[in-house]
Amino acid sequence: MAKSSTFFIRTTKDLGNTNAYHEKEIDLGSYVNALAKTILVIRSVEVTFSDNTGRSSQIHPTGHATKGHAVAQFQLLTQSKTDIVLPSDKSIISTGRVSILNPSSTIQVGGEVSHDLDTAPQMYAEGYLVGTDSIFIGGAASTGFVGDVYCSVILECEVATMSSEKAMALALSQQ
């Protein structure tokens, strides 16, 4: 498989704060073309959960119905979905979550934060190969957040080539 220099794809998706699933398509048509033998290799995924300005999200206090706890999660996929799926789903590229606790009795940025990147291409020796024309970022955020949660991802990628038969088989296996 011939390789090129790495580059970055960046996007942000508003996950709301209602526990509902939200998703956005990321067009890869300028990088992936099975007939032209090109695929995308995602080397790493970096994720940030924030408010709409990039700052830390505020969390409801301990006296709120959520008891000061908020959770947001994301998934990066080769297929569109209508809700969060298990990491064993064949379309999963990367998954992760953030769990925040506000131990205070007032609205503020959480005092205790746990962030987990459950599955990510950097955990694989050769990254994650993508043969589809689009990938999708989806996720949900709980009502413990005062406002909407924004999930921003930076994908370190490179374009690679493989035989048209292998590229087509890869694309079909990910649809």
C-alpha positions in Angstrom: 0.0 0.0 0.0 1.6 3.3 -1.1 1.4 6.1 1.4 1.4 9.9 1.3 2.0 12.7 3.9 -0.6 13.0 6.7 -3.1 15.8 6.8 -6.0 16.8 9.1 -9.8 16.7 8.8 -11.6 18.8 11.4 -15.3 19.0 12.2 -17.7 19.9 15.1 -21.1 18.5 15.8 -23.7 20.0 18.2 -24.8 17.1 20.5 -27.5 19.1 22.3 -28.2 18.3 25.9 -31.4 16.2 25.8 -30.0 12.6 25.5 -31.1 12.6 21.9 -28.8 11.3 19.2 -27.3 13.8 16.7 -25.2 13.0 13.6 -23.2 14.8 10.9 -21.8 13.5 7.6 -18.2 14.1 6.7 -17.6 13.9 3.0 -14.5 12.0 1.9 -15.2 12.1 -1.8 -12.0 14.1 -2.5 -9.9 11.4 -0.8 -11.6 8.1 -1.4 -12.2 6.5 -4.8 -12.2 2.7 -4.9 -12.1 2.7 -8.7 -9.1 4.9 -8.7 -7.6 2.7 -6.0 -7.4 5.4 -3.2 -8.6 4.9 0.3 -8.3 7.0 3.5 -6.1 5.9 6.4 -7.2 7.5 9.7 -4.1 7.5 11.9 -5.5 9.1 15.0 -8.6 10.8 16.4 -8.5 13.6 18.9 -11.8 14.7 20.6 -12.9 17.7 22.6 -16.3 18.2 24.3 -17.1 21.9 24.9 -19.7 24.6 24.7 -20.3 26.5 21.5 -17.3 28.8 22.1 -14.8 26.0 22.8 -14.9 26.6 26.6 -15.7 24.0 29.2 -19.4 23.2 29.5 -21.3 24.2 32.6 -22.9 21.5 34.7 -26.1 21.7 36.7 -25.6 21.7 40.5 -26.1 18.8 42.9 -29.6 20.0 43.8 -30.8 19.6 40.2 -32.6 16.5 39.0 -29.3 15.2 37.5 -27.6 15.5 40.9 -24.7 17.4 39.3 -23.7 14.7 36.9 -23.4 15.0 33.1 -22.2 12.6 30.4 -21.6 13.0 26.6 -20.4 10.4 24.2 -19.5 10.3 20.5 -18.9 7.7 17.8 -17.2 8.0 14.4 -18.7 5.6 11.9 -18.6 4.4 8.2 -22.4 4.2 8.2 -25.1 6.5 9.3 -27.0 5.4 12.5 -30.0 6.6 14.4 -28.5 6.1 17.9 -25.4 5.1 19.7 -24.2 1.5 18.8 -21.9 -0.9 20.5 -18.2 -0.9 19.6 -18.7 -4.3 18.0 -20.8 -2.8 15.2 -18.8 -3.1 12.0 -19.2 0.6 11.2 -17.4 1.8 14.3 -14.1 3.7 13.7 -13.8 5.4 17.1 -15.9 5.9 20.3 -15.5 7.8 23.5 -17.2 9.7 26.3 -16.8 12.3 29.0 -18.3 12.1 32.4 -18.4 15.2 34.6 -19.5 15.8 38.2 -20.2 19.2 39.6 -20.0 18.7 43.4 -21.2 22.2 44.0 -24.6 23.6 44.8 -24.3 26.2 42.0 -24.0 26.0 38.2 -20.3 25.8 37.3 -17.7 23.9 35.3 -17.4 20.3 36.7 -14.9 19.6 39.3 -14.4 15.9 38.5 -13.9 14.9 34.9 -13.4 11.5 33.4 -12.6 11.3 29.7 -12.3 8.0 27.8 -11.4 7.2 24.2 -12.7 3.7 24.1 -11.7 2.8 20.6 -9.4 4.8 18.3 -7.3 4.3 15.2 -4.1 5.2 17.0 -4.6 1.9 18.9 -4.1 0.0 15.7 -0.6 -0.6 14.1 -1.7 0.6 10.7 -4.5 3.0 11.6 -8.1 2.5 10.4 -8.6 2.0 6.6 -11.7 3.7 5.2 -13.1 2.9 1.7 -16.4 4.7 1.9 -17.2 8.2 0.4 -18.4 9.5 3.7 -18.0 8.9 7.4 -20.3 10.1 10.2 -19.8 11.7 13.6 -22.7 11.1 16.0 -23.3 11.4 19.7 -25.5 12.5 22.6 -25.2 14.6 25.7 -27.2 14.3 28.9 -29.5 16.9 30.5 -26.9 17.5 33.2 -25.2 20.1 30.9 -26.6 23.6 31.2 -26.3 24.2 27.5 -25.6 22.3 24.3 -22.4 20.2 24.1 -20.2 20.4 21.0 -18.0 17.5 20.0 -15.0 18.5 17.9 -12.8 16.0 16.3 -9.4 16.2 14.5 -8.6 13.3 12.3 -5.0 12.7 11.3 -5.3 11.0 7.9 -3.4 10.0 4.8 -4.4 8.8 1.4 -3.2 5.4 0.4 -3.5 3.2 -2.6 -4.4 -0.5 -3.0 -5.6 -2.6 -5.8 -9.1 -1.6 -7.1 -10.4 -5.1 -6.1 -9.2 -4.6 -2.5 -10.4 -1.0 -2.3 -13.8 -2.0 -3.6 -14.0 -5.0 -1.1 -13.1 -2.6 1.7 -15.8 -0.1 0.7 -18.4 -2.8 0.4 -17.5 -4.3 3.8 -18.0 -0.9 5.5 -21.4 -0.1 4.0 
